[in-house]
Amino acid sequence: MKYKMIELVREEGIALLYLNRPEVLNALNETMKNELIHVLKETEEDDNVRVMILTGRGRGFCAGADLNRFIEIQERDKGHKKKSRFGSIDFPGLLHGIPNLLSQPSTGHLMVLVLPSP
């Protein structure tokens, strides 16, 4: 699968997963969330991946949820008649939903979260 908001590089048992929206400090949106779910499931099923390193392109790992969508909805709905919802982007929950990629000695898999230095 071709990803728009993330980048996956596999080398010698290592999966390097980059959040790739540096222009907005890798803020999570629905597309990125869906791509992360897909790539985490894909790498979980790959017996050749022994370690996953998760990091972000640019100067920040992840700014959190991309709130620009709320601004766009508010501008279109001047009367504030519609309620908006971003959808759940529970990033820690997302990672815990992929049990084999979190450090588990029984499977030999390890996930490493790499944050950029300040």
trRosetta pair geometry for C-beta under 8 A, 3 or more apart (Angstrom, degrees):
i j d omega theta_ij theta_ji phi_ij phi_ji
1 38 6.2 -51 68 150 161 141
1 39 8.0 -129 69 -75 121 76
1 42 7.6 -135 23 -70 116 154
3 6 4.8 -55 159 63 146 77
3 7 6.6 -166 79 -84 125 37
3 8 6.8 97 8 -3 143 97
3 20 7.8 109 120 37 112 130
3 35 4.8 98 -138 -154 107 132
3 38 8.0 -178 -92 77 106 126
3 39 6.9 2 -76 -59 144 125
4 31 6.2 -35 68 158 122 133
4 35 7.0 -141 42 -68 71 149
5 19 7.4 -16 151 -160 83 65
5 20 5.9 169 175 65 36 82
5 21 5.6 -6 -151 -49 90 108
5 29 7.2 -137 -119 49 161 98
5 31 5.3 125 -13 112 139 103
5 32 4.0 -103 122 -88 146 84
5 35 5.5 164 56 28 97 152
6 17 6.4 -7 -179 -172 119 86
6 18 6.4 156 -165 82 65 56
6 19 6.0 -42 -108 -112 82 40
6 20 5.5 148 -119 13 22 99
6 32 6.3 116 -42 -143 97 80
6 35 4.9 175 17 126 117 129
6 36 6.3 133 -51 -73 155 69
6 39 6.2 -111 103 -8 146 155
7 17 7.5 159 81 -156 51 41
7 18 4.2 -6 55 56 99 110
7 20 4.8 81 -16 -48 99 141
7 57 7.4 63 18 -45 126 125
8 15 6.4 -22 -162 -168 95 98
8 16 7.3 148 -158 79 43 56
8 17 5.6 -7 -105 -105 75 72
8 18 7.8 -156 -68 24 33 74
8 39 5.4 -167 -67 -146 136 130
8 43 7.5 -153 -147 -61 134 119
9 15 7.4 148 78 -160 47 48
9 16 4.3 -11 62 58 99 107
9 18 7.5 37 0 -8 102 107
10 14 7.1 161 -153 83 50 49
10 15 5.3 -18 -100 -102 79 70
10 16 7.6 -163 -75 20 30 71
10 46 7.8 -79 -119 147 145 160
10 48 7.5 63 -178 107 130 117
10 49 6.7 -83 -129 -88 111 98
11 14 5.3 -19 70 61 76 98
11 16 7.2 13 17 -7 102 109
13 48 6.0 -123 -100 166 61 68
13 49 6.4 140 -164 -131 49 27
13 50 4.1 2 177 17 111 108
13 51 6.5 62 132 19 87 86
14 49 7.5 75 -136 -142 7 71
14 50 7.2 -42 -72 57 51 81
14 51 4.9 -19 -114 71 75 102
14 52 7.6 152 -165 -94 57 29
14 53 6.6 11 -176 -2 104 107
15 43 4.9 15 -86 -134 174 139
15 46 7.7 111 -64 72 132 139
15 49 4.7 7 -29 -137 116 123
15 51 7.2 -174 27 94 69 51
15 52 4.5 -19 69 -111 105 79
15 53 7.2 178 89 25 54 64
16 52 7.9 170 -83 -159 21 56
16 53 5.1 -15 -114 65 65 104
16 55 7.4 -27 -168 27 87 106
17 39 6.3 138 -124 132 123 139
17 43 7.7 -88 -62 -29 124 158
17 52 6.1 13 -3 -174 117 102
17 53 6.9 173 26 84 71 49
17 54 4.9 -19 72 -106 108 69
17 55 7.5 140 81 26 58 59
18 55 5.9 -24 -109 78 67 78
18 56 6.5 111 -164 -129 69 23
18 57 5.2 60 175 -44 120 91
19 26 3.9 75 123 -156 125 127
19 28 7.9 -68 -142 -79 132 75
19 32 6.9 43 -143 -159 92 131
19 54 7.7 49 -27 -178 92 86
19 55 7.4 -130 17 113 82 35
19 56 4.1 -24 56 -111 106 83
19 57 6.7 -137 86 13 57 76
19 61 7.1 82 37 177 133 53
19 62 5.7 51 51 -82 174 98
20 26 7.3 52 -10 -109 9 95
20 56 7.8 -172 -65 -155 36 61
20 57 4.9 49 -116 6 62 134
21 24 5.1 -27 144 49 109 96
21 25 7.7 -6 103 67 87 24
21 26 4.9 130 59 -111 83 42
21 27 6.4 -84 101 41 135 61
21 29 7.8 106 -68 6 170 105
21 32 6.7 -72 -18 -75 132 138
21 57 7.7 131 28 56 26 107
21 66 8.0 -48 128 -75 159 132
22 25 7.1 26 -158 -91 42 26
22 26 6.5 4 -85 -50 42 81
22 56 7.3 138 -90 158 76 93
22 57 4.5 -87 -54 109 111 93
22 58 2.6 146 -139 -45 113 135
22 59 7.2 95 -159 14 103 64
22 60 7.7 141 -140 43 68 78
23 58 7.6 -152 -37 -86 33 156
24 27 4.5 -68 133 18 109 109
24 63 6.8 -106 146 27 71 139
24 66 6.2 34 146 -114 145 109
24 68 7.7 -75 -133 -18 144 132
25 56 7.8 33 178 156 54 149
25 58 6.9 -132 -112 104 44 136
25 59 7.3 -55 -112 74 84 80
25 60 3.9 0 -152 64 96 142
25 62 7.1 117 140 -153 81 20
25 63 3.8 79 99 -41 120 118
26 32 8.0 138 -174 -143 70 159
26 56 4.1 -86 -33 -147 165 128
26 57 6.8 140 -73 47 114 69
26 58 6.8 -176 -34 47 97 119
26 60 6.1 -154 23 97 102 87
26 61 6.5 -90 61 141 145 30
26 62 4.6 -82 105 -101 112 60
26 63 6.5 146 66 2 63 79
27 62 7.0 123 -96 -168 29 68
27 63 4.4 -37 -79 61 84 109
27 64 6.3 -12 -132 70 81 49
27 65 6.6 29 -175 138 94 18
27 66 3.8 114 128 -78 119 80
27 67 7.7 -88 -173 2 143 63
27 68 8.0 108 102 -2 151 102
28 32 5.1 -134 -142 84 62 129
28 33 5.9 73 -179 -60 108 88
28 62 6.5 30 -38 -166 94 118
28 64 6.8 -78 21 154 99 27
28 65 5.4 -51 67 -106 95 47
28 66 6.1 -149 76 -12 36 86
28 89 4.9 154 124 176 137 153
28 91 6.9 -146 -57 -71 161 114
29 32 5.3 94 49 13 65 101
29 33 7.0 -121 101 -7 33 93
29 65 7.7 100 -86 -164 45 64
29 66 4.3 -27 -70 36 89 136
29 69 7.0 130 -134 -37 104 124
30 33 5.5 -54 -147 35 32 115
30 34 6.3 29 158 -17 66 105
30 86 7.8 -160 -59 176 95 72
30 87 5.9 57 -98 55 104 147
30 89 7.9 -124 -89 -70 48 114
31 34 6.0 -57 -150 38 29 108
31 35 6.3 27 153 -16 64 108
32 35 5.6 -57 -146 40 33 111
32 36 6.2 36 155 -23 67 105
33 36 5.8 -55 -149 34 28 112
33 37 6.6 30 153 -19 63 104
33 87 7.5 -168 57 111 164 121
33 89 5.0 -112 -92 -114 133 100
33 94 7.4 -130 -152 -96 84 149
34 37 5.7 -50 -149 33 33 113
34 38 6.4 32 153 -18 64 106
35 38 5.6 -55 -149 38 33 112
35 39 6.1 24 159 -13 69 109
36 39 6.0 -58 -139 42 28 103
36 40 6.0 27 162 -19 65 110
36 94 6.3 32 120 163 125 145
37 40 6.1 -59 -145 37 24 108
37 41 6.5 19 159 -13 61 109
37 94 6.6 -100 -83 -151 79 109
38 41 6.1 -64 -153 39 27 106
38 42 6.1 27 153 -21 65 112
39 42 5.3 -52 -142 38 34 116
39 43 6.2 26 161 -14 68 106
40 43 6.2 -55 -142 41 28 102
40 44 6.2 35 154 -27 62 107
40 94 7.1 148 5 158 164 92
40 95 7.4 -139 -130 -111 150 51
40 97 7.8 82 117 84 142 93
40 98 4.5 -110 161 -63 115 156
40 101 6.4 -105 -160 7 90 161
41 44 5.6 -52 -147 31 31 116
41 45 6.6 23 157 -14 63 107
41 98 6.8 -132 -76 -105 51 111
42 45 6.2 -67 -157 38 27 105
42 46 6.7 27 148 -25 64 110
43 46 5.3 -53 -147 29 41 117
43 49 4.8 -41 -169 58 90 174
43 52 6.1 89 141 -89 152 128
43 101 6.6 63 102 -93 108 129
44 49 8.0 -72 -77 72 18 131
44 98 5.1 -139 -69 -161 134 104
44 100 5.0 116 -151 60 94 115
44 101 5.5 -86 -90 -39 88 105
46 49 4.5 64 93 0 110 108
49 52 6.5 33 172 -65 120 88
49 109 7.5 38 115 -124 81 102
50 108 6.0 -46 -145 133 97 100
50 109 6.3 -144 -160 -108 44 55
50 110 7.1 20 148 25 69 86
51 109 7.5 170 -82 -159 37 55
51 110 5.0 -12 -114 68 79 95
51 111 7.6 158 -163 -93 55 29
51 112 6.5 12 -176 -2 102 109
52 101 5.5 -1 15 -161 140 112
52 109 7.8 15 -2 -175 96 97
52 110 7.5 -170 28 96 64 51
52 111 4.8 -15 64 -118 102 76
52 112 7.0 -179 89 28 51 67
53 112 4.8 -17 -107 71 71 105
53 114 5.5 21 -175 -13 98 124
54 111 6.8 15 -8 -177 111 99
54 112 7.2 178 21 88 71 52
54 113 5.3 -25 64 -115 104 62
54 114 6.6 169 76 23 46 76
55 61 6.6 -92 -158 -123 55 87
55 113 7.9 140 -74 -171 60 47
55 114 4.1 -29 -80 75 108 106
55 115 7.5 -167 -125 -80 80 20
55 116 7.3 101 -164 -52 103 78
56 60 6.1 -34 101 107 145 49
56 61 4.2 149 9 -146 127 36
56 62 5.6 -175 -70 -50 143 69
56 116 6.8 -77 60 -23 94 112
59 116 6.5 -169 -172 117 37 163
60 63 6.0 44 130 -58 146 82
60 116 6.5 -121 -114 38 20 133
61 114 7.8 -176 -110 100 116 55
61 115 4.8 -54 -53 -130 144 72
61 116 5.8 -167 -51 7 80 88
62 91 7.5 129 121 -110 160 163
63 66 7.8 78 78 -83 111 62
65 86 6.1 48 -175 160 139 160
65 89 5.5 146 -96 53 100 136
66 69 6.5 81 109 -10 91 96
67 70 5.1 -34 -175 25 76 116
67 71 6.8 79 133 -20 79 95
67 86 7.9 -62 -111 -89 57 140
68 71 5.4 -52 -154 34 45 114
68 72 6.4 46 150 -20 72 103
69 72 5.7 -54 -151 36 34 112
69 73 6.4 33 153 -18 66 106
69 84 7.7 -176 131 170 94 136
69 86 6.3 122 76 -115 134 88
70 73 5.7 -55 -148 37 33 111
70 74 6.3 32 155 -19 66 106
70 84 6.1 157 -120 100 72 144
70 86 7.0 -45 -57 -70 98 104
71 74 5.8 -55 -148 37 30 111
71 75 6.4 30 155 -20 64 107
72 75 5.9 -56 -149 34 30 111
72 76 6.6 22 156 -13 64 107
73 76 6.0 -61 -150 40 31 106
73 77 6.0 -5 163 12 69 115
73 82 7.1 -112 179 92 108 120
73 84 4.5 79 136 -85 165 153
74 77 6.3 -73 -133 57 26 88
74 80 7.5 5 -136 -94 77 83
74 84 7.8 -92 -53 2 69 146
75 78 7.5 3 -173 -69 30 75
77 80 6.0 102 131 -89 102 29
77 81 6.1 -133 -168 39 110 72
77 82 4.8 -109 -118 33 155 105
77 84 7.9 -177 25 -44 148 113
86 89 7.1 -58 129 -4 115 105
89 94 7.6 -17 -170 -38 57 133
90 93 3.5 12 123 31 120 124
90 94 6.1 156 90 -28 66 81
91 94 5.3 -48 -146 28 31 118
91 95 6.7 27 157 -14 63 101
92 95 5.8 -56 -153 37 35 108
92 96 6.3 29 153 -15 69 108
93 96 5.6 -56 -142 41 34 108
93 97 6.3 44 154 -31 64 103
94 97 5.8 -53 -156 24 28 117
94 98 7.7 11 151 -7 58 102
95 98 6.3 -66 -162 37 38 100
95 101 7.4 -108 -162 90 76 115
95 102 6.7 100 154 -72 93 106
95 111 7.0 173 -163 129 115 166
96 99 7.5 25 180 -83 51 63
96 102 6.8 18 -112 -45 52 148
98 101 4.5 4 126 25 114 117
98 102 7.1 134 91 -21 74 85
99 102 6.3 -61 -155 30 37 104
99 104 7.0 48 159 -45 79 148
100 104 6.5 -85 -136 36 44 139
100 107 5.1 -112 -145 146 89 173
100 109 5.1 80 162 22 73 161
101 109 5.6 -93 -114 156 31 134
101 111 4.8 62 151 -61 84 119
102 109 7.5 60 56 107 26 108
102 111 5.4 -47 -103 18 41 123
103 109 7.3 -154 -116 101 29 66
103 110 5.0 27 -104 -124 78 71
103 111 6.5 -113 -42 31 67 71
104 107 4.7 38 94 26 113 102
104 108 7.8 -29 89 12 73 23
104 109 5.8 20 46 55 92 91
105 108 7.2 30 -165 -76 36 43
